[in-house]
Amino acid sequence: MADPAFRPSQLPAPSPAPARAGLLARYDTQALRPPAAAPGGSAALAVRSAAAQPAWQALLDWCFEGTGTGACPWFAPRATPDLATPFAAALLGGPDRAALDAFATALCLHLDGSVALAGLPGQAARLAYRLQVKAQDLCWWRVRRRADPWDCGWGGWDAAAVAQLARFAPRRATLIVVREAVQVGNPGERTAALASAIAELAARRTPWRHPVRLLLLDEGERGTADRDASRQWLQDASAPGTVSVFEGPGPQLITSPPSMLID
């Protein structure tokens, strides 16, 4: 039975902290670099090409698995949404670097809303879409939808970006793409720094309100010792958890479309 003395005005006022944080948060250009720009109109074509590859749907399912609803009760704005898997890492392997880059770029453009934004009729509609996305960031009680834009981009491209990756905090669901750990220069030093950054990032996952997915691109043939070493390297860096492994496209998939939604 309801308490006759109860009045709605007696409910505590919701804290504005999550809404304020969502309003002020911006795309972290120090930790993430959006996909390389290219002439307009190619994003949708790139996504259609990538979506025909066997790994496409499997990677999308991996991104969304364990992300929860993203919602908290309206009266508990400071609560942390239930995230079964706040952080997950995967390896996307393939024989061609350019094709891997193009595939990962298309995945980013699909998830971050660039394709949806480019398909809208005119500047007014695009502005309204951006404002709608920002407004959704303020609503801690809102259930996340599969079509909601993510933050996506490349991480760990140099020493400063590696250091920033360790301190990254997601403002919304995020996909971070990292190229293979061993590169020219001083690969041993860079590999150790990147592994440390990924480990620190994974260790900070508990208070996150949004899921983070880290995708390592690994150029090489399937079933080789190098592929196994890359998977084990990522497993050691991102533990605990199991590293998913996907086989990427061949050299026929090469595109470089623009990212549009990074505000």
N, C-alpha and C positions, 0 to 999 in steps of 0.2 A: 504494500500500500504506500502511496506517495505521502511524503511528509507535508502536511498542510502548511507548515511554516516555511517551506522551501520556496525561494524565489530565484528565477534564472539569473538575476543580477548578482546573486551570491557566488556564482561560478567564477573562479579566478580568470583574469584576462589572459589570453594566450600571449606568450612571449613573442616579441617581434624578431628575436635573434635569427631564426632560420630564414625568415623572409628577407631580413636585412642582408644576411650573408648571400642569399641567392641574387638579390638585386645588385650587389657590388661585385660579385664574382665575374671574372672575365676568363677567356681562353688563355691558358698559361703558355705564352710564346717562349718562355725560357726553358720549359721542359718539353714542349711539343712544337713541332714544325708542320704546318699544314702541307698537304700534297702540292707538288710543284704546279705552278700556274701554266695554262696553255690556252689557246684560242677558245672562246666560248662556244657552247653547243655540243662539246664532245663528252661531257660527263655522262649523259644518259646512254650514249653509245658505248662508252667504256664499261658501264655497269651491265648493260645487256650482254656484252661479250664475255665479261667475267662470270656472269650468272649462269652461262652455259657450261661452265667448267664443273666437274664432279665435286670439287672441294667447296664450292660456294655455299650450298645449303648447310653442309656439315659445319662450316666455320660460323655461319650465322647462328645455328643451333648452339654451338659452343659458346658464342658470345652471350646468348640470352639465358643459358642454363644457370640456375641458381641465383638469378638476379632479384627474385622476390617481387613484391608489388611496388616498392619504393615509397609506400605511404605510411604515415603515422596518424594516430587519432588527432582530431583537430584540437583537443584539449591538452595534447602532449607534444608540442612543437619541438621540444629539445630531445625527444626520444630518438633512438637510432632505429631505422627501419630494419626489418628482418632480412638479412642477406645470407642465404645458404652458402654462397660462394662469392665473397667480396672481391677476391683476387684469384685469377687463374692465368696460367701461361700455356702457350702452345707453340709448336714449331711448324712452319710451312716450308717444305722443301721442294726443290725443283732444279732442273739442269741449267736454267737460264736466268741470270740476274735481272735483266730488263723485264722479262715476263713476270717474275715474282714481284718486282716493284709495281708494275702496272696492275697486277691483280690486287695487291694490297691497297693501292691507291683507289681502285674502284670500290673496294670494300669500305674504305673510309668515306668516300663520297656518298655511298648508299646509306651508311649509318648516320652520318652527320647532317643529313637533310639537304645537302647541296643539290641533289637531283630534283627533289621535290621543290626546292626554292627556284631553281632554274626553269621549271615547268610552269610557274605561275605567270599570269598575263599582266605584265607591267610592274612598274616600280611601287605603286601603291599596294598591290597585292603582296609583293615581296616584303615590304615594310610591315604590313599587317602580320605576315607569317613570323617575321623576326620578333615582333612585339608579343605575339601569342606564345612563342617558345620561351621568351623571357618571363612572361607572366606565369607560365607553368612551373618555372624554377622556384617561384615564390610560394607555391601551394604544397606545403608538406603533407597535407592530407590526401593529395591526389594520387590515384593509382597510375603507375607508369604504364604506358602503352608501347607496343612493339615498334610503332612508327615514330615514337618520340626521338628527336635528334640526339645523338651522342656527341661528345667531344672526341675527335680522332686526329691522329697525326703521328709523325715520326719522332722517336726519342733516341737519346744517346748518340747523336751524330758527332759530337766533339766533347772535350773534357768538361767544359762548362755545362753542357746539356746533360751529361752523365751525372754530374753533381746535383743538378736541379731535379733530375729524375728521382733521386733518393728522397727528396723533400716534397714530391708531388702530392697534392690532395685534390681529389676529384670534385668538381662542382656539379657534374651530372655523369651519367654512365659514360665510360671512357674506353677507347681502344688505343693502345700505344703499340706502334710498329717499330721494331728494332731490326736493323740489318745484322748479318752474321757477326759473331763476336770477334773473329780474327780478321784483321784488315791490315793494310800496309802501314808502315811507320814502325811503331813499337807495339806489336800485337799483344805481347804478354802483359804489358802494363795496362793497355786499354781493356783487355779481357778481364783482368782482375778488378779494375775500377767499375766496369759495367756490371760484373757479377755482384760486387758489393752493393752497388746502387739498387739493383733488382731485389737483392735480399733485404735491404733496408725498406724498400717500397713495400714488399710483401709483408714484412713484419709490422708495418703500420696500418694494416687493413682493418683492424677491429673497430675503430670508431667511425669508419667511413659510412656515409649515408648513400653512397652510390657505388656500383661495381666497377672494377677496373680489369681489363683484359690486356695481356701483353703477348704480342705475336712476334716471334723471332723468325726472320727470313733466312733460310740456309741454302746457299747455292751448292748443288752437288747431286750425285746420283743416289737413288734409293738403295738401301741395303749396304752402303759402304761404311767403313770404319769412321770416316769423318762425320757422317750423318749421326751415327750412334754417339760419337763424342759430343756433338752439338746438343743432342737431346739430353745427354747426361749432364753437360755443363749447365743447361737451363734448369734441369731438375734440381741440381745442387744449389743453384742461385735462388730459385723460387720456392724451395721446400718450406713447409710441407705442402703436399698436393701432388697430383699426377700430371705430368706434362702430356697434353694431347699432341698427336703428330698427324699432319695432313700433307697430302701430296699436291703440289701446285701445278700450274699450267706449263706447257712447253713454250718455245720461243715464238709461236704464232700469235700470242696475246701481248701486243706492245702498244700501249696508249699512254697519254699523259694529260688528263683533263684537269680543270681547275677546281679548287675547293672554294666554296662561297659562303659558308655559314660558320665563321670562327669568332664572332663578336662575343 
